[in-house]
Structure formats: C-alpha cells, structure tokens
C-alpha cells in the first residue's frame, strides 16, 4: 500500500472563533478528577465549576440566542465534587452525572434561559465509594457504564435497584472508560498501568489485558477505527505519549507519538466518520490534530493549533450540529478559566458555503437507539441507524414529535410556554424507580453477584411537578419488543415470495397457523402450524395450489381453518385447511368468488359479521361479498385510481379507503354506494395504509409526503374534508408503514416490509395526539409482521402485543412487553376487558338487513392473580434517619476520629499534581539567550 496516500482531510484547518463568539463570563473549575470537565450535546454545553466544592455544573447552549449572546446558568447536581458527566447520544437534554458523594444522577435539562430542574429524574446509589466516571452506551438506550474506585459497573436504568453487571475489580484507581463504537466492548485504563478490554456479556473478567502504560500518572483510552484502541499517558521520563493498539493483540503497540514533558493529561477526541483525532493537554495552549488510519502510517499529523488560553477541558460537538455547508468536519469546545472557545476544523474547498460536499460527510449515527439495554444484554448487536448530513435530508422539526396545527396565541398556557423555551418533551429512556431490590445479573446467571446497592428513592414532589410541565407521557413509553427463544422459531423456510404487492402484508396469521406465499409457479401458499416450531425438512412440503400469483391473503377471523386468497386472475378463492394442518397439497378451493374484471388489490373480512368480505381491484371498484351464498351483494364506486387500502370501522358500519388519486373516502355501504365523506389524503403516490383509532373517532393513515418521506397522518372521522389534524414525519424508505392498532391500549405499532425498525406510538383523541414510545429493532430486515389475538399475550409477563415476524428463511415470534415492577399482580390498567374477536356478533345476512352488533367482552385476568389496583399499599420507607440517631450512637472518640478523617481528606491526595507542575517552563537552549 502506498504509505504516501493522499487524504481528503490533509489540509484540515483549525479556526478559532472570534472573541465575540466565545461563551464568556464563566468560572471553570480546575479540579482533580478523571473527567474531561466539559461535555456537549447538539443543543447544550455542560462544564465543571469551582462553586459549592465542584457540586454545581455550568450550563449554556451550543448556539447563541437570537441577539447573538449566550446565556450561562447553573445547576446544583451533587453535594460534593461532580467528577464526570455525559450527555445521552439519543437525547440532547438528558445528562448523567457522577460524584464524590457516591451517587449517579440523571437530569432532564432545559434551555439555559429557563429555570433548571431541582430534582433529578433518577438517582442511583452504588455502595462503591467515590465514583469517577460515567458513560452512556453508544447504541442502547438507558445503559450506563459507571466507574468507581474499585472497578466498572454496567447499569440498566430500567432496573435501578441493582447493576446489570459488576466487572472485574481493578488493582488501583480507574482512570478512563471507553465503549467501542458498535457497543460490544468496553476498554479501561487504570493506575496499575494496565489496559483492559471487557466483553461484559461474555464474562466479567477482561478478555484482553496487558501492561500498556509506562507511568501511573493520569491516562485516557479511546476506541478508534474498527478494532484499534488509542491510549494517552506518560512514559518513564514523564514525556506525554499517544499509542495505538490492536485490541485483539495488546502485546505491542502499532504506532506511537511522543510529546514534550508536561504534567497535563492528554485528552483525546476522535471522530469515527472522518478518522480525525484531536489531542489537547490540561494546562497547555496547544491542540494537535491527527488522522488515524487502519494501515501504515497509522497516525499522520494534520494541524497544530495555538490557543489563547490554557486548557481546562475539551469536548466535541455532535456531527448533527456542524455547519456542513462551510465544510466543517469537526468542532472542539475548549474550556478555559473564564470562557469556552469554539475551534472549528474545516476542509478548504471551492464553493464552500454554497455546496454540500458529500465526500467529506459519510452518513453518521442518528439519534434513535438501536435497542434497549435488556435487549443488548441478551446478545443484541443492532447498530444505530445512520443518517445523512445533507441539509435537504434533515428531518423537519416537529413540536413534541408531532406536526400539530398551531394553537391560538391567547390559549397558550404556562405548560406550553415551558415547552416552547426548550424543556425536552421526548420520552425518557428511563422507567419509574423500582421499589424492590434485585440481585446483580451476571452473563450466566441473574442472581450470581452480590451488588450491595441500596434501593433508589422514589421521585420527589418537585420532580413530579416538573414532569407535569413537560406535558402528557405514555404509560407505554418504555415498551420493549423482543424476539422469543429460537426453540419457538420455524426455520429453513425456502422459496419465499419476496415480490408480493405493496397492498399485501406479506403473509397472514391466526392463533393456530401462518400462511406464507411462496415464489413457486402456481401461486403456492405454505401453511405452517404455530405450535409445531423447529427446522423444516429440505424436502418439499404440501401447499395450497392457488393456480395464479397471490395478490393478497387473509384468514377468516371467525373460522381459523378458512383462508381467503386473491389472485391475479381477478378471483378470490377460499380454502379449507384441515385440522392439524396440511398433510397433502390442496388443489380444490371451497369457494371461488368472481365479479372483478381486473387484478385484485386487497381483501378484508368484516370485523363483526361472519361470511362478509370486501375487496378492491384494478377495475377501480370495491365489492362486498356474502360468503353464505358466494355472491356479490354491493359495488362501491367513486375511486379515480388505485385503492391502496380499506379498513372497517370498529362498529362495522363504515368502510374507509385511501386512494392513489390523493383522496380519502368513507362509505356507509348499506345507505349508499357513493362515499358519504371525502377529503384530501397523503400527498405521495407510493402507497398508503389506513386504520380506525380512538373508538372510531379518528383515522390513522401512513403514507408519503411530496418529498417521499414516510408520514403518519391523523384525520377526524367526522370531518375528512378538513384535512389532517396532526402528523408525524418519519424517514425516507420505499416501503409503506403497515399499522397494527390495539384498541385496548390505543397503541399503534408500525413497520414496513424490508425494515429493521418497528415504530410504536400511543394515539390520543386530543393534543398532542401522538406519544412516541420506545421502538423495536429486529436483528435483520423482516418481510412482514403479523399480529396475533390479544389472548395470545402472556399477561404474567405484561405482554401487550404478540406477533409473528417473517424473515428470509424463518418465522419468529415477537412479544411487546411493558416493564413493570409488581408482575405478581394483574396489571389491570394495561389490560381492560378485551373483545372476543373470534366470535361473530351477527351474520352477513343480518348485517345486510341493517342489523348491528358488537362483540362481547372478556377479562384477561387469570383466576390466581390479584389486580394491581387492589394490591396492598406499601408503607413508605424513611430515606434518611434523624440526626439524633447518629448522635446518640456515636461516642466522643468516634466523633473525634471522623473529624480527623474529614480534615485529612481536605488536605488532598499526595498523588495529586502540585500547583507548580502546571507552570510553563522554558527549553534548555533558551537559557543561552
């Protein structure tokens, strides 16, 4: 390989901002701790101060206010020194802090010009002494790495009473922690000069370790590209050095760079997209930029920047906040004694400021977590979806994640004013604190480690009041999707049909079996029994021979053995599947419906009446069929183009359609064959789906806007002509989001064929209409997701939805759970009485005779469970003992000993650097002058 290869970043130039662009009038702290003293999200900047012994953090914004100035405020975090803090990569307002007071806290911050919360959203109480480091996981929500004096801990904030894992204890003071960019490995450096690499899900001990540091002074570790690890520290002569390691072979370094002698710790900042590394030392006025490569030369210097003041800390601004039109590839914030100085690294290009240079900006990690902490702990390796930095492809800002119609000015309440000033309204990746202690979980056992952690305190009244300012939140916001054990999968499915029409869900399921179209001539459909999982034989299986290509298919909701299949020949065939499944190939259907003149789009059974079906076709008609006599009964007209989707109302009276002609229509078939309502639909013409929500008061439509972005629209069912009352913008993808709506919980679950992400919202009949919940990510792109009846959910595990996911070669069950503490009780707030949807309320003839009906309801509560609403109330636990308790228990000698220990602590650590070590010296040759 050419070692003199030309890099597009070789001319990257640092540009120090003008003084009027500095964040000034601050009082930064010069405190002895392992953190970087400053951190930034795409919106906020937090930094250490000397006030209150370092327990107060300063807070400002990344960008100035409208008048060009920065507002600087403070937030009182801890009763002792804040040793480290970190912003969540998925929530620009969520800050984690750790302190010498032995606590970890998570804060939901607001804009600096708004009063900050006085209480944290979450407090963790490790019994590990002083805490030194805290770090969010790069791909999972709610997962923290916490560094104590004894070693690293992993913590799932949804299980606050105990750590997820307690990793191997280190031989001395922990100095740094770093997650690998894919979230699989954790690296640490320690005062015992060891570099350790952990795979926490495999074992609690380090999988790789070596003596990689020559001096026990402060060090840092950082993951670079691929499997490369970078460390900064000191050699035996106290020269600062940077080394690059292969994490799989720590016996010797791949490359190293030595700097001059100084006592200041080198802080590394790395951008994985460009490979640029910035090094700045505490107390220095220099910032060096290198490019890191996976082959020689591994480290190439790009620039050398002299700053105006000494460095107290440095941080990078997230890529999504960069000025890409100015070819800014990296921005560093330098913390000095009384200001924060932005340093912009830009690549000189022609037409800079006018054109977007795509070669400088590969797609970067987005802000949506790939999975939950529990899913990661169980072995998930999903990666955060990457997004483009092109300005035209940036998502449009939506208030509270929904593009609602603006409210009248005179009706804005105090709550909305708080939101308007920047308090985050996104759903937190944290669940409510647990009231019971649980043991720490190891990779092989859920009860193998003793954690010694205290129960987390319940939220204070102040925190609850602050939450009220943020607006409504969903009880399902922490919903967790998970693929069940492999033993429940149906595998080795071959010849799957990957080209089913966009109007088809891809496959269909009921409580007994799944029907899957195959890509074999003759329109064959495979039938798989749900309760016969395992690997299918390599030989051919008996199938349903439909004769022509399958356009759509669905099971009769009232007859688990009847399957309806629509074909390209404009016919609908109904097949009778024998008890126990197919033993031989079926070639003769039970019934054939004929009437359409062109290919059929989709078919739907009536939700209440047995033997009633509706179909849509390329002939631009919608037809209703009575299966009791096999005849067409009604023909609905009015469509000018392809009918994308049809949906029956919950009471079975109305039929809604969404059409390629840009219109939505509602029919009352028994009154008129023409639509009773008509209104504008989605702008895009690539496909759409419609479903009734909120007891039939609204219609939820998933479609595309004029820019081919996927969008969710909410329409009032009584006023279609008024247009959408709310919308939520999504991403750019060719597949239409297919919605599943649960009327019991008002939760809608959406995904598209070929997607890996499943979106979840709770739908409200009033503003803000959409409440976003945690999303689920499948291990690989799926071909469809079909949901089972509510009775298939395990209420003991608080499952609110159960589905089957079709992949390229398998069918895998997926369950969606709501995290709850008291699982021994029936969660009656989550499980209202549900409809017995597998029993018909009336017949097709009765429905056509203008008779209406409704399903009877049933409770999902097992006989041996008590509703949580009737659970006995727990007595409140006193958080702190009264001062008299401590005074009465201690003797004078004990008090004297405590006083001496406290005074000794004030004197500081003998290993801390002396003040004179931070002074600037002169080179030997300068003495000759």
N, C-alpha and C positions, 0 to 999 in steps of 0.2 A: 504493500500500500504506500502511496506517496505521502511521506511524512510532511511534505510542504503543501498539503492540500489547502485550497482557498476556502475560507469560511465567509458566509454572508454577514457574520457578526464581527469580523476582524476590525472594522472601523467604528464599532460602537463607541459613542462618545458620551461621557457623563456631563450633564449640565446642571449646575447648582442654581436653584431658583433665586430670583431677586429677593431682597430682604423684605419687601412688602408682601411677598408670597409665603413668608415664614409664619409658622404658628408661634407667636411670641407671648411674653408675659406669663411664662410658666416657671415653676420651681421644681426642676427634676431632682431626683434623689440619686446619690452615689452610695448605694447600699450593697452590703456583702450578701449576695445570693446568686443562685445558679441561672436565673432567667436572663432574658435579653433586655429587660427593663422597658420595652415598648413593643406593642403589637397593633396590627391594623386589620380591619375588615374592609370591604369595598365601600363602607359608609363611615365607620368610626375609627378613632385612634385612641388607645389607652396607654398610659405610661405611669411609671413609678414616681412618687413624690416623697419628700422628706417629712411631710406633715404626719402627725399622730404616730410617730415612730415607724413610718412607712406603711401604715394600715390604710391610707387613703390613696386612691388612684386618681390621676388626672384624666380628663376625657375631653376630646374635641372631635371634629369631623374631618374627613379626608378632603372634602372640597369646601371652599368658603361659602358664606351666606350670600344673599343677593347683593349686599353692599360691598362685597369683596373682603370681608373680615371673617376671622374665625372666633367662634365662641368657645371658651375654655371653662369647663366646670369640673366638679369633683364628685366622687362617690366614695362613701365610707364603707369599706369592704370588710375589714377584719380588725380585731383588737390588737394585733401585732403586725409585724412586717409582712407585706404581700411579697412572697418570694418568686412567684411566677404566675402567669395568666395566659389565656389563649382564647381567640375567637373561634366559634364553630365555623367550619368550612361551608356549612349548609344554612346558616342563619347569621346574617351580618350584625344582628343585635344581641346575640347570645354569647356571653363572656363567662369563662370558667376561671376561678382564682383559687390559689392555694396559699397557705400562710404558715408562719411560725407558730400560730395559735392552734395548729394541728387540725385545721378544717379545710374542706374544699367547698366552695360555693359557686352556684350558677346564677347569673344575673341577666335579666331581660332589660336591656338598656334602651333609652330613648335618645332623641336628638339632644345635643348639648344645651340647646336653649330651652329645654323642658326639664322640670324637676325630675331627678332620677329616683328610682325606687329605693326605699329604705330597707326593704327586706328582700333576700334572695328568693328565687324560685325553688331552690333546692339546696340543702346543706348535707354534706357527708361528714361523718365523724370517725375517721380511722383512729385506731389506737396504736399509732406508729410513730409518735413523736413529731418533731418538726417536719413539715412537708416542703420539698424543694422544687418539684416540677409538676406541671400538669399539661396534658397534650390531648387534643381531640384526635379521634381516628379519622383517616382521610377518606374512607368510603362508607362507613357505617354511622348511623345516627345514634346519639346517646351513649357512645362508648368513649371512655376516658382512660388514658394512661396516667397514673399518679406516681410520682417519685418521692419516696420517703427516705429517711436517713438509712433505713435498713434494706431497701430494695424497691423495685417497681410493683405496682398493683394495677390490675385492669378492673374497670368498674362499668357495669351496665346501669345507667341511671334509671332504668325501669325496675331495677331490683336494688333499691338504695340501702337495704339493711345489711348487705354483705358484698364484698368484692367478687367479681367474676372469677378472678384468679390472683393468687399471691405468688409472684415469680421468685426465683432463687435469690436468697439473701446475698448481698454483695459484701465484699471484705472490708469496705471503707465507705466514705461518703460518695453517694451517687452524684455525678456531675452533669450528665446530659442524657436525654432520651430522644429517639427519632424513629417514627414509623416509616416503613418502606412505602413508596407511593401507591402500591397496589393493596396496602393494608395487611399483607400476610406476615411480615416480620417486624420485630422491634429491636432496635440497637441501643446499647447504653455504653457510656464510659464512666469510669469510677476512679477515685483517688488511689486505688490499689494498682493503677496503671493498666488495667485490663479493659479490652474491648470485647463486649459480649453481644451475640446475636441470638434472639429468642424467637422460637415459633410457638407462641403460647398455646395454640390449640393442639399441638403435638405433645409437648411436655413442658413442665415448669422450669426445668433447668435449661441453660443455654445450649443451643445446638452447635454453636461455634464460639470459641473464646480463645484469646491469645493476649500476651503482654505486648501491646502495640504502642504504648506511651512510655517515654523515657523519663518523664518527670511527673511528680504527683500534684503539680500545680493545676490550676483550672483547665479543663479541656471541653471540647464540643464534638459531637458526632452528627452526621447528616447523610441521608441517603442521596446519592447522585443518580446517574442513569442506570437502568437495569439492575444488575447485582453489585454495583460499585458503591462503596462506603467511603465517606470522607471524614477525616478527623483533624482537629486543630488542637495544638497543645504546645509543649516546650520540650526541647531536648535537654541533655545533661548539662549543657553550658548555658541554659536558660534562654537560648535562642527560640523564637517562635517558629513553629513549623506546621506545614499542612501536608497530610499524606492521603493518598488514595489507595483503597484496598479492594480486593475481590472478596466479597463476603463469604464465598464458598471456600476460600483458601487464605487464611489470615497469617500464614507463616511469614510472608514478606509483603511489603507494600509494592504497588505497581508504579507509583511515582511520588515524589515529594518536592516541596518548595520550602526553603528556609528564609525567614525574615530576620531582621535585626533583633538585638536584645532589648526587651522591654517587659514590664510586669503586666501589661494589659492583655486580657484574654482576647484571642481572635474569634470573632463571631462570624460564622459562615451563613450566607443566604444564597439559596440555589433555586433556579427556575428550570424545572424539568422539561418544559417545552422548547426552550432555546439552548439549554446547556450552559447558561451563563452563571458564574459563581462570583459573588461579591464578598470580600473579606474586609472587615473593619475591626480594629482593636480598641478596647476600652482605654480611654485616656489619650488616644492618638488623634492626629488630624489628617489621616490618610485613609482612603478606601480604594482597594485594588480589585480589578475585575479580571477574571479568567474565564476561558471557555473549556469545559470539560468534555472529553471525547472518550469513547469506549475503546479506542485504539491509540497507538502512539502517534504524536505526542499527547499524553493524557491530559496535561494541564498546559494551556497556552495563555500567556498574559495578553489581555486586550487593552486595558487602560489603567492609568494611575491618577487618582483624583486627590487633590489637596483641598481640605475643608477649612473653613474659617475658625472653627472652634473645636475643642476636644470632644470626643465621642463618649457619651454615657450609655448609649444603646442604639441598636439599629433594627429595622424591620422592613419588610417588603409590602407593597400594596398589592392585593389580588389582581390577577390579569384582567378581570372583567371591568376594573376601574381605570385601566390605562387609556391614554389618548392615542389610539391606534392610527388615527389619521396623521399624526405627527411622527409616526414611525417610532413611538416609544415602546420599547420591548421590556423595560423593567423600571420600576420606581422604588427608590430606597428612601426611607424616612430616618434621618439622623437625629437622635435625641442629644441635645447639649444641656448645659446648666440652666439656660433660660429661654430656649426656643427649640422648635422642631424644624429641621431644614429638609425640604424635599430635594432629592437628587434624581434627575431623570436621565435614564440611559436610552439614547436614541441612535438609530442607524441612519446615517446620511443617505438620502435618496432624492432623485429628481421628482418633482411634483409632490413633494412631501407637504401635507396639509390639504391636498386635493384628492389624492388617490389612495385606495386601500391596497397595501402590498401584501398579498396573500401568502407569499413565500416566507414572510417574517412571522406569520401568525398561524401556526397549525391549530387545529381545533383543541381547545383546552377543557379541563374538567369543569363541569357545570356545578350547580348549587343544589342539586337534588340527590339525597343519599341513595346509594345503590341498594342498601338493605338495612335492616335493623340489627342492633348489637346481638340479639339472640340468634338471628339467622347467620351472622358471621361466626359466632361461637360454635354453631352446629356444622361449620365447614363451608359456608357460602363464600365465594370468591368473586361475586359480581363487582363490576367496576362502575364508577360514576359516569353517567352519560356525558359525552363530550359535546361541547357547543362551539359554534363559530363566533369569532370576534368581529366579524364584519358588521359594521353599524346597521346595515339594512336588515340583517338577520337577527338582531337583538330582539328579545320579547318585549312587547309593549307593556308599559307599566299599568297595572290594574290595581285599583283600590281594593284592599282586602282580598286579593286574588280574583276578584270578580269585577267585570266591567258593568257596573250598575248605572242606571240613569241617575244623574246628579239630583241630590235633594235640594229643596228650596232653601235659599240662604237663611230665611228667618226661622227655619225649623232646625237649624244645626244646634245640637245640644252640647253640653260640656264634654260628654264622652267622645263625640266625633271630633271635637277640637283637639283632644289629646291625640287621637289617631292621626289627625292632619299634621300635627307637629312632630311626627316621626316615631312614636312608640310602636314597636313591632307588633303586628296583629297576626303574624303567621303562627301556625300551630307548633307548639314546642315539642321537641323530641323527648320530653320528659313526662313521666307519668306521675300520678299522685304518690306521695311518700307512703312507703309500706308501714304497717303498724305491727308487724311481727318480724322477728329476726330469723334469718335463714343462714345456713352454713355456706361458706365459700365453696364454689364449684371448681373442681379440677377437670382436666381434659378427659379423664376416665371415670370420674365419679362426681355426683352432685353433692356429696357430703363428706368428702375426704379431707378437707382442710379446716383448720380452726382459725377463724378470722379475728375474733376478739373485737368486732366492730359494734358500736353502740347503735341502737335504733335511731333513725332520722327523726327529727322533730316534725310535727305537723305544721302546715303553713300558718303563719300568723294572720291576725285580722287585717294587718296592713297589707300583706301580700294578696289576701283575698280581695280587699278593696281595690288594689291596683289592677288585679285581673278583671274586675268589673269595668274599669276604664277601657280595657282592651276590646270590649265587645264580646259577643257570644262565642263559645268554643264548643266543639262537638265532643260528646262522651265517647265517640268512636275515633277520635283523632289519633290514638295510638294503636289502632287496629293493626294486627300483624298477620301477614299471609305466609304460609309455609307449605312446602311440598311434603307429603307424608312419606313414611318409610318405603324403601324400594320394594319391600315384600308386598306392598299393595299395588304396584305398578303392573300394567300389561305391556310387555316389551316385545321386541322383534316384530313389530308391525311392518309389513313390506308393501310396496307398490301403492303408497298413499297418493291420493289425488291432490296435487298441490295447486290446481288451477280452477278450483270451484269459483263460481261468480261472486262478485263483491257483495251481492244481496244475500248470499248464503252464509251462515255462521261457520261453515266448515265441517261440522258434524253435530249430532244431537244426542242427548242422553235423557234417560229417566231413572227411576230409583232401582231398576233391575239391570239395564244394559245400555250400551252405546252403539250408535250406528255411524259408520265411517265410510264415506265414498272412497273407492279405490280407483287408481289410474289405469285400470284394465279395460279393454274393449268390452262393450256390452253394458256399460253403466253399472258395474257391480258395486254392491254395498256390503261391507263386512259388519257382522253383528258380534259384539264382544260382551260377555256376561261380566257385570261389575264384581260379582263375588267369586269369580274364578281368575284371580290375578296370576301373573307369572309370565314366563317366556313362551311365546307361541312357537309351534314347530316350524321348521323350514319348509315343510310341505304345504301345498295349497289348502285353503280352508273352505268350507261351504259358505256360500254367499247368497245375497239376493240379486238375481239377474234382472235388472231393470230394463234391459234391451237398448236403451239410449242413454246419453250422458245425463248425469244428475245435475239439475239446476238448483234444487232446494229440497230439504227433507226435514220432517219433524215427527215426533211421537204424539199419539193421541193422549192428552192429559188424563183421560178417564179410562183408558184401556192400555195398559202397559205392554200389550202384545201386538198393538196395531201401529204400523209405521206408514206414513204418507210420504211419497217420493214424487216430486215434479220433474219432468224430463224436457229435453229439447224438442220433443215432438208435440208439445202443447197438451200433453195428457198428464193427469195425476193418477198414480197407481197406489192403491192401499194394500199393504201386505200384512199377513197374519204370521207372527213369529211364534213358533210352538213353545210350550212350556219347557224350560230348561235350556232354551237356545237352539240355534241351528244345528241339526245333525246331518242335513243334506241340503244341497242347493235348491233354492226356491225359484221357480220359473213362472208360476201362475199367480198373478195377484188376486186378492179377494174382491177388489172392485176397481174399475177404471172410470175416471171422470173425464168427459170430453165436452168441449164447448169453446175453449180459447182457439183462436186461429193462428197464433204465433207462439213462440217460445215463452215459457212462464218465468217470471222473475222470482216470486216468493209465495209461500203458502203459510197460513196461520189457522190454528184451531181456535174456536171460541172459548173464552176462559170459564164460562158458566154452563153453557148448553152443550149437551152431548150430541155428536153427529152433525156438527155445524162447522163449516170451514170456509175461509175466504182465500182468494188467490188473485194475483196480479200478473199481467202479461205484456209482452211487446205489442200486443194489439191495443194498448192504452186503455184497457178495461179492467175493472175489479169485479169479480164474480163471487157470489155466495152460493154454497152448495149444501144441500141436505143429504147427508150420507145415509139416512134411513132408507131413502128410495134411490139414491145415486143420481139425483137430478139437480141441475142448476135452478136456483129459485129467483135470484136477483142479479141484475147487471148495473153497476155503478159507473157513471160517466163523468166527464169534466176534466180529465187529465190531458195535457197537451204534449207530454213527453214521458220518458221512462219513470215508473213509480219505484223509488228507491226502497221504501219501507212502509209497512202498515202496522197499526197497533190498535187493539181493542181497549176501550176504557175499562176501568176496574168493575163497573156495574154491568158491563156487557151491552150497553145501549148504543154507544157511539163507536165509530171507526175513524181513526186519524191516519192520514197519509202524508208523505213528504215526497216531492216530485222534482225531477230534473229541470222542470220549467221554472224553478225558483219559487214555487208556491207550496204552502201547506193547506190541507183541507180537512175538514171534519164532516163526516157523513152520519146521518141518522137513517140507516138503511130501511127501516120499517115505515118511515114517513116519506122519504123521497130518495130517488136515485141520483139526485144532484146534491152537491155539498151544501150543508146548512151554514158553514163558515168557511172563509178563505182568507189567507193572509200571506205576507212575504215570508219566505223560508231562507235557508242559508244561501250566501252569495255563490259559493263554489259549486261546481257541477261534477265533482268527482265521486260523489256518493254521500249518503246521509242515513241516519237511523233515528227513530222516534219511539218514545215510551211515555206513558202516562205516569205522573208522580203526584205526591201530596194529595192522596184520595181523589184523584181525577181533577184537581183544580188547575194543574199546570201540565204542560207538555215539555219534556226534555228532548232536545234534538242535538245529536252530534253530527257535525258536518265540517265544511271548509269555508274559509273566507275568501276574498278576492285574491289574496296572496298565497293561496293553497296551504295556509296554516290550519291545523285542526282546531275547531272551536266548539264549545258547548253553549247552547242557547236554551233559555227558559222562556216559554210562551204561556200566557194566560189562556186557559181553555175556553173562557167566555168572551175573549176579545183577541182573536188571532190577528185581526186587521191592524191592531196597534203595534205589532212587531214584538221583538224580544224584550222582556222586562229586565233581563240580566244575561251576561255571557261571561265565559271564562276562556281565555286564549290558551292554546296548547303549543305543541311543537309542529315541525314540518315532517310529514310522513305520508306515504302514498295510500296507506290503509285507513279505512274509516273506523273510528272508535265504536265498538259494539257495546251497548249498555245493558247491564242487568240491574234491575231495580227491586229492592226488597221493601215491600210496603209496610212491614212490621217496624223496621228501624229507619225508614226513609233514607237508606244508604244506597248509592248507585256505584257500581263497580264497572269500570270501562277498560277495554283493551282492544287492540287491533290485530288482525292476522299478521304474523311476522314480527310483532313487537316482543320486547322482553319486559316492559314495564306495564303494570296494572295500576290505573289511577282509581282513587276512591274519594268520594265526596258524600257529605250529608246534605240533603236538599231541604231547605226551609221554605215555608209558604210566605215568608216575609224577608225583608232585608236582613242580612246580606245575601240570602238565597243559597249561596254555595259556601260550605265549610269544608275546606280541604283536610283530608286525613292522610295518614302515612300511606305511601304507595308500596306495592309489592313488586319485586323484580324476579323474574324466572331465570333459571341458570342458562337457558338458551332460548332463541326465538321460538315462540309457540305458534301453532297453526290454528288454534281456536281455544276458547274457554267456555264451557257449558256448565250451567249451574243445576244443582240437584234440589229437590224439595226441602223445605225447612226442617222436616222431621229427620233428615239425614245428618243434621248437625249434632254434635256431642255437647249438650248443654253443660255437662260437668266440667268441660274444658273451656266454656264460654265461647263456643264456636257460633258465629252469627251467619256464616255462609259456607257452603261446601260446593266444590266444583270439580270437574274433570278437565285436565289440560292436555290437549293433543299436541304432541311434538312430532318430529320427523319419523320416529320409529317407536313411539310409546304413547300410552295414555297414563297420566299421573294424577292422582287425587291431590287437590289443593284445598286447604282449610283456612278460613279467616277468623282469627280469634281477637277478642277484646281482653287486654291484660287486666286482671282483677286479683285482688289480694285474698278475699274470702271466698275461694272457689268451693268450699264445702257447702255454701248456701246457693240456692237457686237465684240467679240474677234477674229478678222479675222486672227491673227497669229496662233490661235489654230484651227480654222475651215477653212481650204482650201475647195474648191469645192469638193464635195464627189460624188462617183459613184452611179448611180441609179441602185443598185444591184438587185432590184426586177423585173427589166425588162430585158428579154433576148436580147442579141446582135445579135444572129443568131439561127438557128435551128440545131438539131443534124445532119440532112442530109446534111446541108450546111457545117457543121464542118468536117464531114467525107469526104466531097468533097473538102477539103483543102482550105476552105474559113475561114478567120479570122475576128474577130470583136472586138469591145470594147464598154464598157458601156458609155453612155452619162453622163455628169457631171451636178450637180445642186448645187446651193448655199444654205446654211443653214441659211442665214441671214433673219430674219423677216423684213417685209416691214417697220416697225416703228422704227428700230434700226439703228444707225449710226456706221460704223466700227470704232474701236478704233484707227486705223491708221489715221483716219480723224478727230479725236477728237481735239478740240481746245487746244492749249498749255497753260498750267497754268503759270502765272508769278511767278518767283522764290520769295520765302519769305525770307526776311533777318533773319538770325538766331539770331544775336545779334545787338543791337542798338549801334551806335557810342558813344564813351566815352563822346563827347561833350553833348549828350542828357542828360546823368546823371548829368554832372557837371552844366549845365545850370538850371536844375530843382531843385537842392538842395541848401538850404541856408547854411550859416556858422553854424547855430545851428544844422542843420541836420547832417552836416559833423562831428561836434564835438560829437554828440550823437552816430553816427556809430563808431567813433574811440574808444569811451569809451566801447561800447559793444564788439568790437573786442578785446580790452585789457582784459576785464573781461573774455572772452572766453579762452584767452591764459592762464589764471591763473588756469583753470581746474575746474572740478566739485568737490564740497565739499564732495560728497558721494564716490569719488574715494579712493581706499586704499592708506594709507600713505606709504612712502618707507620703514619705519622701520617695517611695518607689514609683509614684505616678508623675514625679517631676521629669521634665525633659532634660537630657544631658547633651553633651557635645561629643563629636568624633575625636579620636586621638590626634588626627592630623590638624585639627583646628587649634590645638594648643600651641602649635608653632607660630601662629599668627600673633 
